[in-house]
Amino acid sequence: MSEVLERRPVSRKTARDGKHEISAGTAARLLTLGTSVDVLVDGVADRGTVASMPCTCRPEAHEHWFLEAPALRAMEVGRVATTSIAGDGRTVDIRTTAPRQAPSEG
């Protein structure tokens, strides 16, 4: 059974830099697996790393966390990425789905 960590939209930057933003909590959980992790991105196996980046987007100093792997470049902008720990307990499994559409009125 997998452990779902978070769901978030794929950023427009991910296809360019192979970095998918994750929460600090997800980063902390993934770091328990090591700084270099096995990743599975929509079925494609790769190796990835968890990294932080200092940021100045707010007045107070803080960091943003990312999972980095070449396979992340294939994720489509706007799709929803679900990040999980696979059933083996050591692989980061990322699966993307189309965003839910609001019911149309009519």
C-alpha positions in Angstrom: 0.0 0.0 0.0 1.3 3.5 -0.8 1.6 6.5 1.5 0.2 9.6 -0.2 2.2 12.7 0.8 0.6 15.5 -1.3 -1.1 16.6 -4.4 -0.3 19.8 -6.3 -0.4 21.2 -9.8 2.6 20.8 -12.0 4.4 24.1 -12.4 5.3 25.7 -15.8 8.9 25.6 -14.6 9.1 21.8 -14.0 9.3 20.9 -17.7 12.3 23.3 -18.1 14.3 22.5 -14.9 13.2 19.0 -13.8 12.3 20.4 -10.3 8.9 19.7 -8.8 8.1 21.8 -5.8 7.1 19.9 -2.7 6.1 21.0 0.8 8.5 21.2 3.7 6.7 18.2 5.3 7.0 16.1 2.2 10.7 17.0 1.9 11.2 16.0 5.5 9.5 12.6 4.8 11.5 12.0 1.6 14.8 12.9 3.3 14.2 9.9 5.7 14.8 7.8 2.5 18.1 9.6 1.8 19.1 12.6 -0.2 19.1 10.5 -3.4 16.0 8.5 -4.0 14.4 6.2 -6.6 11.6 7.9 -8.3 8.9 6.6 -10.6 7.3 9.4 -12.7 4.1 8.2 -14.5 5.8 4.8 -14.8 9.3 6.0 -15.8 12.0 5.0 -13.4 14.7 7.5 -12.5 16.9 8.7 -9.6 16.1 12.0 -7.9 17.3 14.3 -5.1 15.5 16.4 -2.5 16.9 20.0 -2.4 16.0 23.3 -0.9 16.4 26.8 -2.3 16.5 30.0 -0.3 13.8 32.4 -1.5 13.0 36.1 -1.3 9.4 35.9 -2.5 8.2 37.1 0.9 9.7 39.7 3.3 10.8 37.0 5.7 13.6 34.5 4.7 12.4 31.1 3.9 13.1 28.1 1.6 11.3 26.2 -1.1 11.7 22.5 -1.4 12.0 20.5 -4.6 12.3 17.0 -5.8 14.7 17.0 -8.8 14.9 14.3 -11.5 15.3 14.3 -15.3 12.0 12.3 -15.6 10.1 15.2 -14.0 10.6 17.2 -17.2 8.0 15.0 -18.9 5.2 16.1 -16.6 2.6 18.3 -18.3 2.0 21.8 -16.9 -1.4 22.1 -15.1 -1.8 18.4 -14.5 -2.1 17.4 -10.8 0.8 15.5 -9.5 0.2 13.0 -6.6 3.5 12.3 -4.7 3.5 9.0 -2.7 5.9 6.6 -1.2 5.3 3.3 -3.1 4.4 0.1 -1.4 8.1 -0.9 -1.3 8.6 1.9 1.3 11.6 3.4 -0.6 10.4 4.6 -4.0 8.9 8.0 -4.6 5.9 7.5 -7.0 4.6 10.5 -8.8 1.5 10.2 -10.9 -0.2 12.9 -12.9 -3.8 13.3 -13.7 -5.8 15.9 -15.5 -7.2 18.6 -13.2 -10.9 18.2 -12.2 -13.2 20.3 -14.2 -16.0 22.2 -12.5 -19.4 21.0 -13.5 -20.8 23.1 -16.3 -23.9 25.0 -15.8 -26.6 24.8 -18.3 
